């Protein structure tokens, strides 16, 4: 019996020290030194009327109102070589040279050809185009 009593006393004292240990840890972790900050981020101020946003969907009703006779690219006011064009700078300059190269001034045409040569070398030496 004395062995059992000794074990019970040791167990009770162990539980008591563990309880005080947990209590001290709990008070340290929830102390006033570590207060929660405002975790909700501030909202960004967005300009809803930028040119890109204001012109979004402008040509959507042409097909509905115009019996699908006019394509939106026909309504865009731009140089001939840029209407309905999608591509990189080299492709755009080659297209410009092909369409209006014979009507360009000598210096302009020379600068255009220099830029085309530069871009041609650059695209062939580097990048995913090789």
N, CA, C and O atoms as a printed pandas DataFrame, in Angstrom:
     atom_number atom_name residue_name chain_id  residue_number  x_coord  y_coord  z_coord
0              1         N          UNK        A               1    0.803   -1.195    0.000
1              2        CA          UNK        A               1    0.000    0.000    0.000
2              3         C          UNK        A               1    0.844    1.256    0.000
3              4         O          UNK        A               1    0.477    2.271   -0.592
4              5         N          UNK        A               2    1.954    1.175    0.657
5              6        CA          UNK        A               2    2.782    2.372    0.746
6              7         C          UNK        A               2    3.354    2.746   -0.618
7              8         O          UNK        A               2    3.568    3.921   -0.917
8              9         N          UNK        A               3    3.596    1.729   -1.435
9             10        CA          UNK        A               3    4.095    2.014   -2.785
10            11         C          UNK        A               3    3.011    2.713   -3.598
11            12         O          UNK        A               3    3.286    3.671   -4.320
12            13         N          UNK        A               4    1.777    2.227   -3.474
13            14        CA          UNK        A               4    0.663    2.824   -4.197
14            15         C          UNK        A               4    0.410    4.248   -3.725
15            16         O          UNK        A               4    0.124    5.126   -4.538
16            17         N          UNK        A               5    0.511    4.484   -2.446
17            18        CA          UNK        A               5    0.328    5.828   -1.908
18            19         C          UNK        A               5    1.400    6.780   -2.404
19            20         O          UNK        A               5    1.123    7.934   -2.731
20            21         N          UNK        A               6    2.643    6.277   -2.455
21            22        CA          UNK        A               6    3.741    7.098   -2.957
22            23         C          UNK        A               6    3.544    7.475   -4.416
23            24         O          UNK        A               6    3.832    8.604   -4.813
24            25         N          UNK        A               7    3.051    6.530   -5.219
25            26        CA          UNK        A               7    2.784    6.809   -6.640
26            27         C          UNK        A               7    1.668    7.830   -6.807
27            28         O          UNK        A               7    1.737    8.701   -7.673
28            29         N          UNK        A               8    0.641    7.715   -5.972
29            30        CA          UNK        A               8   -0.468    8.662   -6.051
30            31         C          UNK        A               8   -0.005   10.076   -5.691
31            32         O          UNK        A               8   -0.387   11.052   -6.336
32            33         N          UNK        A               9    0.827   10.165   -4.647
33            34        CA          UNK        A               9    1.350   11.484   -4.256
34            35         C          UNK        A               9    2.219   12.068   -5.364
35            36         O          UNK        A               9    2.123   13.255   -5.677
36            37         N          UNK        A              10    3.063   11.229   -5.952
37            38        CA          UNK        A              10    3.940   11.709   -7.038
38            39         C          UNK        A              10    3.110   12.139   -8.245
39            40         O          UNK        A              10    3.407   13.153   -8.877
40            41         N          UNK        A              11    2.073   11.369   -8.563
41            42        CA          UNK        A              11    1.201   11.707   -9.693
42            43         C          UNK        A              11    0.452   12.997   -9.453
43            44         O          UNK        A              11    0.281   13.800  -10.370
44            45         N          UNK        A              12   -0.002   13.204   -8.214
45            46        CA          UNK        A              12   -0.751   14.415   -7.892
46            47         C          UNK        A              12    0.162   15.629   -7.955
47            48         O          UNK        A              12   -0.232   16.679   -8.462
48            49         N          UNK        A              13    1.382   15.489   -7.441
49            50        CA          UNK        A              13    2.297   16.627   -7.482
50            51         C          UNK        A              13    2.711   16.926   -8.926
51            52         O          UNK        A              13    2.899   18.085   -9.296
52            53         N          UNK        A              14    2.856   15.847   -9.758
53            54        CA          UNK        A              14    3.207   16.042  -11.166
54            55         C          UNK        A              14    2.092   16.776  -11.900
55            56         O          UNK        A              14    2.349   17.690  -12.685
56            57         N          UNK        A              15    0.842   16.365  -11.635
57            58        CA          UNK        A              15   -0.297   17.035  -12.275
58            59         C          UNK        A              15   -0.385   18.486  -11.828
59            60         O          UNK        A              15   -0.728   19.359  -12.625
60            61         N          UNK        A              16   -0.086   18.749  -10.587
61            62        CA          UNK        A              16   -0.145   20.120  -10.075
62            63         C          UNK        A              16    0.910   20.995  -10.740
63            64         O          UNK        A              16    0.630   22.132  -11.118
64            65         N          UNK        A              17    2.135   20.461  -10.884
65            66        CA          UNK        A              17    3.185   21.247  -11.526
66            67         C          UNK        A              17    2.892   21.415  -13.019
67            68         O          UNK        A              17    3.180   22.463  -13.595
68            69         N          UNK        A              18    2.325   20.392  -13.636
69            70        CA          UNK        A              18    1.978   20.509  -15.061
70            71         C          UNK        A              18    0.885   21.551  -15.256
71            72         O          UNK        A              18    0.902   22.310  -16.225
72            73         N          UNK        A              19   -0.061   21.580  -14.329
73            74        CA          UNK        A              19   -1.138   22.576  -14.423
74            75         C          UNK        A              19   -0.612   23.990  -14.283
75            76         O          UNK        A              19   -1.038   24.888  -15.009
76            77         N          UNK        A              20    0.313   24.195  -13.354
77            78        CA          UNK        A              20    0.872   25.536  -13.197
78            79         C          UNK        A              20    1.741   25.902  -14.394
79            80         O          UNK        A              20    1.788   27.063  -14.801
80            81         N          UNK        A              21    2.429   24.907  -14.961
81            82        CA          UNK        A              21    3.252   25.160  -16.135
82            83         C          UNK        A              21    2.383   25.573  -17.317
83            84         O          UNK        A              21    2.700   26.534  -18.019
84            85         N          UNK        A              22    1.298   24.855  -17.536
85            86        CA          UNK        A              22    0.379   25.205  -18.615
86            87         C          UNK        A              22   -0.235   26.577  -18.387
87            88         O          UNK        A              22   -0.428   27.353  -19.323
88            89         N          UNK        A              23   -0.534   26.855  -17.140
89            90        CA          UNK        A              23   -1.137   28.141  -16.818
90            91         C          UNK        A              23   -0.168   29.284  -17.129
91            92         O          UNK        A              23   -0.584   30.320  -17.647
92            93         N          UNK        A              24    1.111   29.107  -16.819
93            94        CA          UNK        A              24    2.076   30.171  -17.103
94            95         C          UNK        A              24    2.274   30.335  -18.604
95            96         O          UNK        A              24    2.405   31.455  -19.100
96            97         N          UNK        A              25    2.295   29.228  -19.320
97            98        CA          UNK        A              25    2.454   29.319  -20.776
98            99         C          UNK        A              25    1.261   30.030  -21.377
99           100         O          UNK        A              25    1.414   30.843  -22.289
100          101         N          UNK        A              26    0.088   29.735  -20.880
101          102        CA          UNK        A              26   -1.122   30.342  -21.404
102          103         C          UNK        A              26   -1.126   31.845  -21.169
103          104         O          UNK        A              26   -1.537   32.602  -22.049
104          105         N          UNK        A              27   -0.682   32.287  -20.010
105          106        CA          UNK        A              27   -0.684   33.714  -19.739
106          107         C          UNK        A              27    0.359   34.433  -20.585
107          108         O          UNK        A              27    0.160   35.590  -20.956
108          109         N          UNK        A              28    1.460   33.769  -20.892
109          110        CA          UNK        A              28    2.485   34.402  -21.717
110          111         C          UNK        A              28    1.991   34.552  -23.148
111          112         O          UNK        A              28    2.202   35.593  -23.771
112          113         N          UNK        A              29    1.327   33.509  -23.684
113          114        CA          UNK        A              29    0.941   33.542  -25.083
114          115         C          UNK        A              29   -0.217   34.492  -25.352
115          116         O          UNK        A              29   -0.359   34.981  -26.473
116          117         N          UNK        A              30   -1.046   34.764  -24.351
117          118        CA          UNK        A              30   -2.178   35.661  -24.587
118          119         C          UNK        A              30   -1.987   36.994  -23.887
119          120         O          UNK        A              30   -2.962   37.661  -23.539
120          121         N          UNK        A              31   -0.750   37.383  -23.682
121          122        CA          UNK        A              31   -0.490   38.631  -22.994
122          123         C          UNK        A              31   -0.837   39.832  -23.863
123          124         O          UNK        A              31   -1.182   39.690  -25.036
124          125         N          UNK        A              32   -0.743   40.987  -23.283
125          126        CA          UNK        A              32   -1.109   42.204  -23.995
126          127         C          UNK        A              32   -0.029   42.664  -24.964
127          128         O          UNK        A              32   -0.266   43.570  -25.764
128          129         N          UNK        A              33    1.164   42.051  -24.906
129          130        CA          UNK        A              33    2.241   42.491  -25.784
130          131         C          UNK        A              33    2.016   42.053  -27.238
131          132         O          UNK        A              33    2.562   42.673  -28.150
132          133         N          UNK        A              34    1.244   41.024  -27.466
133          134        CA          UNK        A              34    1.013   40.492  -28.818
134          135         C          UNK        A              34   -0.443   40.678  -29.214
135          136         O          UNK        A              34   -1.189   39.704  -29.312
136          137         N          UNK        A              35   -0.845   41.901  -29.440
137          138        CA          UNK        A              35   -2.232   42.127  -29.828
138          139         C          UNK        A              35   -2.390   41.898  -31.329
139          140         O          UNK        A              35   -1.453   42.102  -32.101
140          141         N          UNK        A              36   -3.575   41.476  -31.726
141          142        CA          UNK        A              36   -3.859   41.233  -33.140
142          143         C          UNK        A              36   -3.990   42.567  -33.870
143          144         O          UNK        A              36   -4.655   43.490  -33.400
144          145         N          UNK        A              37   -3.341   42.644  -35.029
145          146        CA          UNK        A              37   -3.467   43.848  -35.840
146          147         C          UNK        A              37   -4.652   43.682  -36.775
147          148         O          UNK        A              37   -5.188   42.583  -36.917
148          149         N          UNK        A              38   -5.054   44.751  -37.401
149          150        CA          UNK        A              38   -6.155   44.702  -38.356
150          151         C          UNK        A              38   -5.677   43.929  -39.587
151          152         O          UNK        A              38   -4.837   44.429  -40.336
152          153         N          UNK        A              39   -6.194   42.731  -39.807
153          154        CA          UNK        A              39   -5.707   41.867  -40.870
154          155         C          UNK        A              39   -6.430   42.096  -42.193
155          156         O          UNK        A              39   -6.033   41.512  -43.201
156          157         N          UNK        A              40   -7.455   42.904  -42.231
157          158        CA          UNK        A              40   -8.175   43.185  -43.472
158          159         C          UNK        A              40   -7.394   44.248  -44.239
159          160         O          UNK        A              40   -7.189   45.346  -43.720
160          161         N          UNK        A              41   -6.952   43.947  -45.467
161          162        CA          UNK        A              41   -6.174   44.933  -46.215
162          163         C          UNK        A              41   -7.044   46.102  -46.680
163          164         O          UNK        A              41   -8.251   45.968  -46.880
164          165         N          UNK        A              42   -6.396   47.232  -46.843
165          166        CA          UNK        A              42   -7.107   48.412  -47.340
166          167         C          UNK        A              42   -7.489   48.190  -48.798
167          168         O          UNK        A              42   -6.728   47.588  -49.555
168          169         N          UNK        A              43   -8.632   48.661  -49.187
169          170        CA          UNK        A              43   -9.082   48.520  -50.567
170          171         C          UNK        A              43   -8.310   49.479  -51.471
171          172         O          UNK        A              43   -8.031   50.619  -51.100
172          173         N          UNK        A              44   -7.969   48.984  -52.680
173          174        CA          UNK        A              44   -7.264   49.834  -53.633
174          175         C          UNK        A              44   -8.248   50.796  -54.263
175          176         O          UNK        A              44   -9.395   50.440  -54.533
176          177         N          UNK        A              45   -7.797   52.006  -54.494
177          178        CA          UNK        A              45   -8.632   52.970  -55.204
178          179         C          UNK        A              45   -8.407   52.768  -56.695
179          180         O          UNK        A              45   -7.304   52.981  -57.198
180          181         N          UNK        A              46   -9.456   52.357  -57.399
181          182        CA          UNK        A              46   -9.368   52.035  -58.810
182          183         C          UNK        A              46  -10.141   53.075  -59.604
183          184         O          UNK        A              46  -11.284   53.403  -59.284
184          185         N          UNK        A              47   -9.497   53.585  -60.645
185          186        CA          UNK        A              47  -10.171   54.535  -61.519
186          187         C          UNK        A              47  -11.039   53.755  -62.493
187          188         O          UNK        A              47  -10.515   53.082  -63.381
188          189         N          UNK        A              48  -12.331   53.830  -62.346
189          190        CA          UNK        A              48  -13.264   53.060  -63.174
190          191         C          UNK        A              48  -13.458   53.665  -64.558
191          192         O          UNK        A              48  -14.068   53.027  -65.417
192          193         N          UNK        A              49  -12.962   54.871  -64.802
193          194        CA          UNK        A              49  -13.198   55.531  -66.077
194          195         C          UNK        A              49  -11.910   55.747  -66.858
195          196         O          UNK        A              49  -11.760   56.766  -67.532
196          197         N          UNK        A              50  -10.976   54.799  -66.776
197          198        CA          UNK        A              50   -9.803   54.886  -67.640
198          199         C          UNK        A              50  -10.256   54.653  -69.077
199          200         O          UNK        A              50  -11.358   54.162  -69.321
200          201         N          UNK        A              51   -9.399   55.009  -70.014
201          202        CA          UNK        A              51   -9.788   54.898  -71.423
202          203         C          UNK        A              51  -10.106   53.453  -71.803
203          204         O          UNK        A              51  -11.062   53.190  -72.533
204          205         N          UNK        A              52   -9.308   52.534  -71.307
205          206        CA          UNK        A              52   -9.520   51.125  -71.640
206          207         C          UNK        A              52  -10.850   50.611  -71.088
207          208         O          UNK        A              52  -11.584   49.906  -71.780
208          209         N          UNK        A              53  -11.155   50.969  -69.837
209          210        CA          UNK        A              53  -12.403   50.500  -69.231
210          211         C          UNK        A              53  -13.620   51.191  -69.830
211          212         O          UNK        A              53  -14.671   50.570  -69.986
212          213         N          UNK        A              54  -13.489   52.458  -70.165
213          214        CA          UNK        A              54  -14.646   53.173  -70.694
214          215         C          UNK        A              54  -14.998   52.732  -72.109
215          216         O          UNK        A              54  -16.155   52.831  -72.519
216          217         N          UNK        A              55  -14.008   52.245  -72.862
217          218        CA          UNK        A              55  -14.268   51.814  -74.235
218          219         C          UNK        A              55  -14.572   50.317  -74.331
219          220         O          UNK        A              55  -14.749   49.802  -75.435
220          221         N          UNK        A              56  -14.635   49.613  -73.206
221          222        CA          UNK        A              56  -14.887   48.179  -73.229
222          223         C          UNK        A              56  -16.301   47.904  -73.719
223          224         O          UNK        A              56  -17.266   48.443  -73.177
224          225         N          UNK        A              57  -16.423   47.073  -74.734
225          226        CA          UNK        A              57  -17.727   46.677  -75.253
226          227         C          UNK        A              57  -18.393   47.708  -76.135
227          228         O          UNK        A              57  -19.592   47.618  -76.395
228          229         N          UNK        A              58  -17.629   48.695  -76.602
229          230        CA          UNK        A              58  -18.206   49.773  -77.399
230          231         C          UNK        A              58  -18.778   49.263  -78.719
231          232         O          UNK        A              58  -19.814   49.748  -79.174
232          233         N          UNK        A              59  -18.115   48.293  -79.333
233          234        CA          UNK        A              59  -18.546   47.828  -80.647
234          235         C          UNK        A              59  -19.389   46.555  -80.575
235          236         O          UNK        A              59  -19.608   45.905  -81.597
236          237         N          UNK        A              60  -19.858   46.195  -79.399
237          238        CA          UNK        A              60  -20.624   44.963  -79.256
238          239         C          UNK        A              60  -21.988   45.025  -79.933
239          240         O          UNK        A              60  -22.491   44.001  -80.396
240          241         N          UNK        A              61  -22.591   46.204  -80.000
241          242        CA          UNK        A              61  -23.946   46.298  -80.533
242          243         C          UNK        A              61  -23.986   46.541  -82.043
243          244         O          UNK        A              61  -25.074   46.683  -82.601
244          245         N          UNK        A              62  -22.857   46.593  -82.711
245          246        CA          UNK        A              62  -22.844   46.855  -84.151
246          247         C          UNK        A              62  -23.529   45.725  -84.901
247          248         O          UNK        A              62  -24.302   45.967  -85.828
248          249         N          UNK        A              63  -23.244   44.493  -84.500
249          250        CA          UNK        A              63  -23.875   43.361  -85.166
250          251         C          UNK        A              63  -25.373   43.323  -84.944
251          252         O          UNK        A              63  -26.133   42.935  -85.831
252          253         N          UNK        A              64  -25.791   43.728  -83.760
253          254        CA          UNK        A              64  -27.217   43.685  -83.439
254          255         C          UNK        A              64  -27.964   44.786  -84.188
255          256         O          UNK        A              64  -29.023   44.545  -84.769
256          257         N          UNK        A              65  -27.407   45.992  -84.170
257          258        CA          UNK        A              65  -28.101   47.127  -84.781
258          259         C          UNK        A              65  -27.844   47.261  -86.276
259          260         O          UNK        A              65  -28.649   47.858  -86.990
260          261         N          UNK        A              66  -26.736   46.714  -86.757
261          262        CA          UNK        A              66  -26.392   46.929  -88.159
262          263         C          UNK        A              66  -26.506   45.694  -89.028
263          264         O          UNK        A              66  -25.924   45.661  -90.112
264          265         N          UNK        A              67  -27.225   44.692  -88.600
265          266        CA          UNK        A              67  -27.436   43.463  -89.372
266          267         C          UNK        A              67  -26.127   42.771  -89.750
267          268         O          UNK        A              67  -26.064   42.092  -90.774
268          269         N          UNK        A              68  -25.102   42.930  -88.950
269          270        CA          UNK        A              68  -23.812   42.261  -89.129
270          271         C          UNK        A              68  -23.158   42.608  -90.466
271          272         O          UNK        A              68  -22.426   41.787  -91.018
272          273         N          UNK        A              69  -23.408   43.805  -90.997
273          274        CA          UNK        A              69  -22.805   44.220  -92.272
274          275         C          UNK        A              69  -21.473   44.922  -92.070
275          276         O          UNK        A              69  -20.634   44.919  -92.971
276          277         N          UNK        A              70  -21.264   45.518  -90.917
277          278        CA          UNK        A              70  -20.048   46.287  -90.654
278          279         C          UNK        A              70  -19.240   45.571  -89.583
279          280         O          UNK        A              70  -19.773   45.186  -88.543
280          281         N          UNK        A              71  -17.946   45.395  -89.847
281          282        CA          UNK        A              71  -17.049   44.814  -88.847
282          283         C          UNK        A              71  -16.453   45.943  -88.015
283          284         O          UNK        A              71  -16.146   47.000  -88.566
284          285         N          UNK        A              72  -16.278   45.759  -86.708
285          286        CA          UNK        A              72  -15.729   46.829  -85.878
286          287         C          UNK        A              72  -14.371   47.345  -86.344
287          288         O          UNK        A              72  -14.063   48.518  -86.131
288          289         N          UNK        A              73  -13.552   46.505  -86.971
289          290        CA          UNK        A              73  -12.244   46.988  -87.414
290          291         C          UNK        A              73  -12.373   48.016  -88.540
291          292         O          UNK        A              73  -11.448   48.792  -88.776
292          293         N          UNK        A              74  -13.511   48.027  -89.233
293          294        CA          UNK        A              74  -13.726   49.027  -90.281
294          295         C          UNK        A              74  -14.055   50.391  -89.699
295          296         O          UNK        A              74  -13.905   51.403  -90.383
296          297         N          UNK        A              75  -14.493   50.438  -88.466
297          298        CA          UNK        A              75  -14.843   51.708  -87.829
298          299         C          UNK        A              75  -13.669   52.353  -87.101
299          300         O          UNK        A              75  -13.749   53.520  -86.717
300          301         N          UNK        A              76  -12.590   51.618  -86.908
301          302        CA          UNK        A              76  -11.434   52.149  -86.183
302          303         C          UNK        A              76  -10.668   53.110  -87.078
303          304         O          UNK        A              76  -10.369   52.800  -88.231
304          305         N          UNK        A              77  -10.357   54.268  -86.540
305          306        CA          UNK        A              77   -9.572   55.258  -87.272
306          307         C          UNK        A              77   -8.107   55.012  -86.923
307          308         O          UNK        A              77   -7.668   55.279  -85.804
308          309         N          UNK        A              78   -7.355   54.495  -87.904
309          310        CA          UNK        A              78   -5.948   54.160  -87.676
310          311         C          UNK        A              78   -5.265   54.059  -89.034
311          312         O          UNK        A              78   -5.945   54.010  -90.059
312          313         N          UNK        A              79   -3.936   54.026  -89.061
313          314        CA          UNK        A              79   -3.229   53.805  -90.324
314          315         C          UNK        A              79   -3.622   52.465  -90.943
315          316         O          UNK        A              79   -4.037   51.545  -90.239
316          317         N          UNK        A              80   -3.490   52.366  -92.239
317          318        CA          UNK        A              80   -3.939   51.186  -92.977
318          319         C          UNK        A              80   -3.234   49.921  -92.499
319          320         O          UNK        A              80   -3.871   48.876  -92.364
320          321         N          UNK        A              81   -1.936   49.999  -92.242
321          322        CA          UNK        A              81   -1.180   48.802  -91.887
322          323         C          UNK        A              81   -1.445   48.318  -90.462
323          324         O          UNK        A              81   -0.986   47.242  -90.077
324          325         N          UNK        A              82   -2.189   49.114  -89.672
325          326        CA          UNK        A              82   -2.476   48.715  -88.299
326          327         C          UNK        A              82   -3.890   48.180  -88.088
327          328         O          UNK        A              82   -4.163   47.564  -87.057
328          329         N          UNK        A              83   -4.782   48.399  -89.028
329          330        CA          UNK        A              83   -6.172   47.974  -88.844
330          331         C          UNK        A              83   -6.265   46.461  -88.811
331          332         O          UNK        A              83   -5.845   45.785  -89.750
332          333         N          UNK        A              84   -6.808   45.938  -87.744
333          334        CA          UNK        A              84   -7.003   44.506  -87.589
334          335         C          UNK        A              84   -5.720   43.708  -87.517
335          336         O          UNK        A              84   -5.720   42.515  -87.823
336          337         N          UNK        A              85   -4.617   44.343  -87.116
337          338        CA          UNK        A              85   -3.318   43.660  -87.073
338          339         C          UNK        A              85   -3.016   43.183  -85.668
339          340         O          UNK        A              85   -3.287   43.876  -84.687
340          341         N          UNK        A              86   -2.445   41.978  -85.582
341          342        CA          UNK        A              86   -2.000   41.454  -84.292
342          343         C          UNK        A              86   -0.655   40.784  -84.522
343          344         O          UNK        A              86   -0.554   39.852  -85.319
344          345         N          UNK        A              87    0.374   41.247  -83.834
345          346        CA          UNK        A              87    1.701   40.669  -83.989
346          347         C          UNK        A              87    2.737   41.482  -83.253
347          348         O          UNK        A              87    2.406   42.431  -82.541
348          349         N          UNK        A              88    4.004   41.108  -83.426
349          350        CA          UNK        A              88    5.083   41.811  -82.736
350          351         C          UNK        A              88    5.585   42.990  -83.572
351          352         O          UNK        A              88    5.067   43.264  -84.654
352          353         N          UNK        A              89    6.593   43.676  -83.056
353          354        CA          UNK        A              89    7.078   44.901  -83.707
354          355         C          UNK        A              89    7.685   44.615  -85.073
355          356         O          UNK        A              89    7.482   45.381  -86.014
356          357         N          UNK        A              90    8.419   43.533  -85.189
357          358        CA          UNK        A              90    9.037   43.186  -86.470
358          359         C          UNK        A              90    7.975   42.934  -87.537
359          360         O          UNK        A              90    8.090   43.429  -88.658
360          361         N          UNK        A              91    6.965   42.182  -87.199
361          362        CA          UNK        A              91    5.886   41.913  -88.149
362          363         C          UNK        A              91    5.154   43.189  -88.537
363          364         O          UNK        A              91    4.764   43.360  -89.692
364          365         N          UNK        A              92    4.967   44.092  -87.562
365          366        CA          UNK        A              92    4.280   45.352  -87.846
366          367         C          UNK        A              92    5.093   46.220  -88.796
367          368         O          UNK        A              92    4.536   46.818  -89.717
368          369         N          UNK        A              93    6.422   46.297  -88.580
369          370        CA          UNK        A              93    7.261   47.131  -89.447
370          371         C          UNK        A              93    7.367   46.548  -90.858
371          372         O          UNK        A              93    7.388   47.299  -91.832
372          373         N          UNK        A              94    7.434   45.228  -90.979
373          374        CA          UNK        A              94    7.468   44.608  -92.303
374          375         C          UNK        A              94    6.167   44.885  -93.047
375          376         O          UNK        A              94    6.166   45.150  -94.249
376          377         N          UNK        A              95    5.073   44.819  -92.317
377          378        CA          UNK        A              95    3.762   45.115  -92.919
378          379         C          UNK        A              95    3.683   46.570  -93.372
379          380         O          UNK        A              95    3.135   46.860  -94.435
380          381         N          UNK        A              96    4.228   47.488  -92.567
381          382        CA          UNK        A              96    4.237   48.913  -92.934
382          383         C          UNK        A              96    5.086   49.140  -94.172
383          384         O          UNK        A              96    4.695   49.887  -95.069
384          385         N          UNK        A              97    6.247   48.500  -94.224
385          386        CA          UNK        A              97    7.135   48.659  -95.379
386          387         C          UNK        A              97    6.469   48.137  -96.651
387          388         O          UNK        A              97    6.598   48.735  -97.720
388          389         N          UNK        A              98    5.764   47.027  -96.525
389          390        CA          UNK        A              98    5.096   46.431  -97.670
390          391         C          UNK        A              98    3.949   47.316  -98.178
391          392         O          UNK        A              98    3.723   47.412  -99.384
392          393         N          UNK        A              99    3.233   47.958  -97.256
393          394        CA          UNK        A              99    2.041   48.722  -97.648
394          395         C          UNK        A              99    2.348   50.156  -98.063
395          396         O          UNK        A              99    1.791   50.645  -99.046
396          397         N          UNK        A             100    3.229   50.840  -97.326
397          398        CA          UNK        A             100    3.466   52.257  -97.633
398          399         C          UNK        A             100    4.938   52.569  -97.843
399          400         O          UNK        A             100    5.315   53.741  -97.842
400          401         N          UNK        A             101    5.777   51.566  -98.022
401          402        CA          UNK        A             101    7.215   51.790  -98.151
402          403         C          UNK        A             101    7.595   52.614  -99.363
403          404         O          UNK        A             101    8.544   53.396  -99.295
404          405         N          UNK        A             102    6.885   52.466 -100.473
405          406        CA          UNK        A             102    7.231   53.211 -101.686
406          407         C          UNK        A             102    6.847   54.679 -101.588
407          408         O          UNK        A             102    7.362   55.495 -102.352
408          409         N          UNK        A             103    5.966   55.034 -100.678
409          410        CA          UNK        A             103    5.543   56.438 -100.513
410          411         C          UNK        A             103    6.267   57.161  -99.377
411          412         O          UNK        A             103    6.010   58.340  -99.133
412          413         N          UNK        A             104    7.173   56.462  -98.677
413          414        CA          UNK        A             104    7.858   57.062  -97.531
414          415         C          UNK        A             104    9.016   57.944  -97.984
415          416         O          UNK        A             104    9.562   57.763  -99.072
416          417         N          UNK        A             105    9.380   58.892  -97.141
417          418        CA          UNK        A             105   10.555   59.712  -97.398
418          419         C          UNK        A             105   11.813   58.851  -97.244
419          420         O          UNK        A             105   11.785   57.809  -96.590
420          421         N          UNK        A             106   12.907   59.295  -97.850
421          422        CA          UNK        A             106   14.134   58.504  -97.876
422          423         C          UNK        A             106   14.662   58.223  -96.472
423          424         O          UNK        A             106   15.009   57.086  -96.153
424          425         N          UNK        A             107   14.724   59.253  -95.635
425          426        CA          UNK        A             107   15.256   59.080  -94.280
426          427         C          UNK        A             107   14.357   58.173  -93.445
427          428         O          UNK        A             107   14.841   57.322  -92.698
428          429         N          UNK        A             108   13.040   58.362  -93.577
429          430        CA          UNK        A             108   12.096   57.520  -92.838
430          431         C          UNK        A             108   12.235   56.055  -93.245
431          432         O          UNK        A             108   12.251   55.164  -92.396
432          433         N          UNK        A             109   12.336   55.818  -94.539
433          434        CA          UNK        A             109   12.458   54.450  -95.036
434          435         C          UNK        A             109   13.785   53.822  -94.572
435          436         O          UNK        A             109   13.837   52.645  -94.218
436          437         N          UNK        A             110   14.849   54.629  -94.583
437          438        CA          UNK        A             110   16.150   54.139  -94.133
438          439         C          UNK        A             110   16.100   53.725  -92.655
439          440         O          UNK        A             110   16.603   52.665  -92.284
440          441         N          UNK        A             111   15.485   54.575  -91.815
441          442        CA          UNK        A             111   15.356   54.265  -90.387
442          443         C          UNK        A             111   14.474   53.033  -90.167
443          444         O          UNK        A             111   14.741   52.225  -89.277
444          445         N          UNK        A             112   13.432   52.893  -90.973
445          446        CA          UNK        A             112   12.559   51.731  -90.881
446          447         C          UNK        A             112   13.320   50.446  -91.222
447          448         O          UNK        A             112   13.183   49.437  -90.529
448          449         N          UNK        A             113   14.116   50.488  -92.283
449          450        CA          UNK        A             113   14.887   49.310  -92.680
450          451         C          UNK        A             113   15.969   48.965  -91.651
451          452         O          UNK        A             113   16.263   47.793  -91.417
452          453         N          UNK        A             114   16.561   50.006  -91.035
453          454        CA          UNK        A             114   17.544   49.756  -89.969
454          455         C          UNK        A             114   16.886   49.039  -88.790
455          456         O          UNK        A             114   17.442   48.089  -88.239
456          457         N          UNK        A             115   15.705   49.504  -88.416
457          458        CA          UNK        A             115   14.993   48.889  -87.289
458          459         C          UNK        A             115   14.594   47.447  -87.626
459          460         O          UNK        A             115   14.679   46.566  -86.771
460          461         N          UNK        A             116   14.165   47.208  -88.850
461          462        CA          UNK        A             116   13.807   45.856  -89.270
462          463         C          UNK        A             116   15.027   44.942  -89.207
463          464         O          UNK        A             116   14.929   43.812  -88.729
464          465         N          UNK        A             117   16.193   45.427  -89.692
465          466        CA          UNK        A             117   17.419   44.614  -89.632
466          467         C          UNK        A             117   17.792   44.274  -88.196
467          468         O          UNK        A             117   18.145   43.135  -87.888
468          469         N          UNK        A             118   17.712   45.277  -87.318
469          470        CA          UNK        A             118   18.041   45.068  -85.907
470          471         C          UNK        A             118   17.122   44.034  -85.277
471          472         O          UNK        A             118   17.587   43.109  -84.611
472          473         N          UNK        A             119   15.810   44.189  -85.485
473          474        CA          UNK        A             119   14.853   43.265  -84.887
474          475         C          UNK        A             119   14.985   41.864  -85.471
475          476         O          UNK        A             119   14.810   40.874  -84.760
476          477         N          UNK        A             120   15.293   41.776  -86.768
477          478        CA          UNK        A             120   15.456   40.480  -87.408
478          479         C          UNK        A             120   16.614   39.712  -86.769
479          480         O          UNK        A             120   16.493   38.526  -86.463
480          481         N          UNK        A             121   17.749   40.412  -86.570
481          482        CA          UNK        A             121   18.896   39.779  -85.916
482          483         C          UNK        A             121   18.564   39.391  -84.478
483          484         O          UNK        A             121   18.932   38.314  -84.009
484          485         N          UNK        A             122   17.868   40.280  -83.795
485          486        CA          UNK        A             122   17.554   40.021  -82.390
486          487         C          UNK        A             122   16.636   38.810  -82.245
487          488         O          UNK        A             122   16.870   37.958  -81.388
488          489         N          UNK        A             123   15.602   38.726  -83.068
489          490        CA          UNK        A             123   14.671   37.604  -82.970
490          491         C          UNK        A             123   15.329   36.291  -83.369
491          492         O          UNK        A             123   14.973   35.239  -82.839
492          493         N          UNK        A             124   16.283   36.335  -84.294
493          494        CA          UNK        A             124   16.912   35.101  -84.728
494          495         C          UNK        A             124   18.010   34.631  -83.786
495          496         O          UNK        A             124   18.351   33.448  -83.786
496          497         N          UNK        A             125   18.574   35.535  -82.979
497          498        CA          UNK        A             125   19.661   35.149  -82.088
498          499         C          UNK        A             125   19.170   34.743  -80.702
499          500         O          UNK        A             125   19.789   33.904  -80.047
500          501         N          UNK        A             126   18.073   35.325  -80.256
501          502        CA          UNK        A             126   17.614   35.059  -78.890
502          503         C          UNK        A             126   16.125   34.726  -78.882
503          504         O          UNK        A             126   15.412   34.959  -79.858
504          505         N          UNK        A             127   15.684   34.185  -77.773
505          506        CA          UNK        A             127   14.265   33.996  -77.551
506          507         C          UNK        A             127   13.734   32.668  -78.045
507          508         O          UNK        A             127   14.484   31.795  -78.483
508          509         N          UNK        A             128   12.431   32.540  -77.962
509          510        CA          UNK        A             128   11.775   31.283  -78.312
510          511         C          UNK        A             128   11.547   31.156  -79.803
511          512         O          UNK        A             128   11.007   30.146  -80.256
512          513         N          UNK        A             129   11.945   32.156  -80.582
513          514        CA          UNK        A             129   11.694   32.155  -82.029
514          515         C          UNK        A             129   12.723   31.343  -82.799
515          516         O          UNK        A             129   12.547   31.081  -83.989
516          517         N          UNK        A             130   13.821   30.933  -82.111
517          518        CA          UNK        A             130   14.899   30.196  -82.797
518          519         C          UNK        A             130   14.461   28.807  -83.178
519          520         O          UNK        A             130   15.239   28.052  -83.761
